[in-house]
Amino acid sequence: MKDHVKRLSIFFALLVFLGPVTWVSADQSLTEFLYLKNGTKIKCDAVWKGMGDFIWCSKSHNVKGYPAADVDITKTFLLQPHINKRLQKSLSCFRSEDWDSAIASASETLLLDPDNEFALTNRAGAYDMKGLFRKAIEDCNKAIKINPRYGLAYNNRGFALEMLGESYHAGTDYETSCRLGCELGCKNYERLVVNRKSFDTKPLVEKYLDRSLESFQKGEWDRAISAASSALSFDPQNFVAYTNRAAAYCKKGMLMKALDDCNSAIRIKPDFALARNNRGYALELMGERNAALVEYDKSCKMGSELGCENYKRLAGEK
């Protein structure tokens, strides 16, 4: 219990990487495409203008020419460098754990190339890290529709599904990702489906809970959310991780997500006072004063000093 109190001391007076295999951005950012005027996009190792009125595509050591009249010259040769530049920036920002910039750069890419499965998958990975799992699934669905054989999109959708508690469907996506040659999908399938019962996840959960604490204390809300989400990927019933993540969601103004996480924590452990306190804080921020007082009161009666302080503070306000 002392460990729980330690990790939950991140909440101020009002509310007070085995793991990173679950999400990635696309390394294939600089792959070249030949864009045809009929909307077809052909993946190539290299594209160039050659002899005659043809545009050439080299793919797996095979070279094929396409009539220049059928090729979207502007998109293939003028826009593509800008597309790749933004994709590379998205990848770099993702690796730096700058999720907002990764999302922004991927979104800029999609303005130039709406059917770019790499940009969609990059953005989905960043959405996963911010806890925006429905948005991640939406982007992955689009990427898979564009390229049904893109394994990384299945992996990133699998992580979002896992975090939403849909372990069965997550396992299916990880398996598909693995079969399509995505190494991360294989690792996640093995972790979630094959070795879950025998693998001791406790050290990893503790590691990510500590990281969540450290990030919260630094005011790094996205990283606090990411770390708590990582803990939950290994232990979906960890009420401490739900409560930690709820606090970071509150700080970002994502109040419905905070409520959802507090509700999850309370379902798992109904007498967890700090989850009650944090739910009270989310309700208070939503303008639900009376409901917040009820939660603070429950938290206080369960032994939380923060709950008592918040109840007295809010009850004393006009």
Secondary structure as UniProt FT lines:
FT   HELIX           2..7
FT   HELIX           8..10
FT   TURN            13..15
FT   HELIX           19..22
FT   TURN            27..30
FT   STRAND          32..36
FT   TURN            37..38
FT   STRAND          41..44
FT   STRAND          46..49
FT   STRAND          54..59
FT   TURN            60..61
FT   STRAND          62..67
FT   HELIX           68..70
FT   HELIX           74..79
FT   HELIX           80..95
FT   TURN            96..97
FT   HELIX           99..112
FT   TURN            114..115
FT   HELIX           117..129
FT   TURN            130..131
FT   HELIX           133..146
FT   TURN            148..149
FT   HELIX           151..163
FT   TURN            164..165
FT   HELIX           167..179
FT   TURN            180..181
FT   HELIX           183..189
FT   HELIX           190..194
FT   TURN            196..198
FT   HELIX           202..217
FT   TURN            218..219
FT   HELIX           221..234
FT   TURN            236..237
FT   HELIX           239..251
FT   TURN            252..253
FT   HELIX           255..268
FT   TURN            270..271
FT   HELIX           273..285
FT   TURN            286..287
FT   HELIX           289..301
FT   TURN            302..303
FT   HELIX           305..316
//
